[in-house]
Amino acid sequence: MGYYIVRIRTDTWDRLRDLQRLYDLDVFGQTAKQLADGSFEVQGVLAGERIEFLSGKGYRIEVLADAEDIAKERLKDVAGPDGEPEDRSDQ
């Protein structure tokens, strides 16, 4: 399974904090917030099997993008004509 950029929602701030504290997940702490309905969310990067695991623990997970596809697209943006990354050390 691949890696995905996800939005993770839960019902308490403590459960949101547990994502890093207990599960050591790669979450983007600056995106953590409380929603109007009282739930909490944060974005992060998860492997497919972690999505299944956390879903089983009651977290609601929305896949936003395939992280590997984004990485490939960004590599194209910086690649030279021969497909190799350009040397930008003089910039």
C-alpha positions in Angstrom: 0.0 0.0 0.0 1.1 3.5 -0.7 1.2 6.8 1.3 -1.6 9.3 1.3 -2.2 12.8 2.4 -5.2 12.6 4.7 -7.6 14.5 6.9 -8.2 12.8 10.3 -11.2 13.7 12.4 -12.1 12.6 15.9 -14.4 13.7 18.7 -11.9 14.9 21.3 -8.7 17.0 21.5 -7.0 14.2 23.5 -7.7 11.6 20.8 -6.3 14.0 18.2 -3.1 14.5 20.3 -2.9 10.7 20.6 -2.1 10.5 16.9 1.4 11.7 17.6 1.8 10.7 21.2 0.6 7.1 21.0 0.8 6.2 17.3 3.8 8.4 16.3 2.2 9.5 13.1 3.4 12.1 10.6 0.7 14.7 11.2 0.9 18.4 10.3 0.3 20.0 13.7 -0.2 23.4 12.3 -3.4 22.1 10.6 -5.0 20.9 13.8 -8.3 22.7 14.6 -11.7 22.3 16.2 -14.6 22.3 13.8 -18.0 24.0 14.1 -19.6 20.7 15.0 -17.2 20.3 18.0 -15.1 17.6 16.4 -11.3 18.0 15.8 -9.2 17.4 12.7 -5.6 17.4 11.5 -3.9 16.6 8.2 -1.0 14.2 7.8 0.6 11.5 5.7 -0.4 7.9 6.4 0.4 4.6 4.8 -2.6 2.6 3.7 -2.4 0.1 6.5 -2.3 2.9 9.1 -5.5 4.3 7.5 -7.2 0.9 8.1 -5.8 0.7 11.6 -6.9 4.1 12.7 -10.3 3.7 11.1 -10.7 0.6 13.2 -9.9 2.7 16.3 -12.8 5.1 15.5 -10.9 7.9 13.6 -12.7 9.2 10.5 -10.2 9.5 7.7 -10.6 11.3 4.4 -8.0 10.7 1.7 -7.1 14.0 0.1 -4.3 12.8 -2.3 -1.9 10.1 -3.2 1.5 11.3 -1.8 3.4 9.3 -4.3 1.6 10.9 -7.2 2.3 14.4 -5.8 6.0 13.5 -5.4 6.2 12.4 -9.0 4.5 15.6 -10.2 6.8 17.8 -8.2 9.8 15.9 -9.6 8.6 16.6 -13.1 8.5 20.3 -12.2 12.1 20.4 -11.2 13.4 17.9 -13.9 15.5 19.1 -16.8 15.0 18.1 -20.4 16.5 14.7 -19.9 14.3 13.9 -16.9 17.0 14.4 -14.3 16.6 17.1 -11.6 18.3 20.3 -12.7 21.4 21.5 -10.8 20.2 24.7 -9.1 23.2 25.1 -6.8 24.1 28.5 -8.3 20.7 30.0 -7.5 
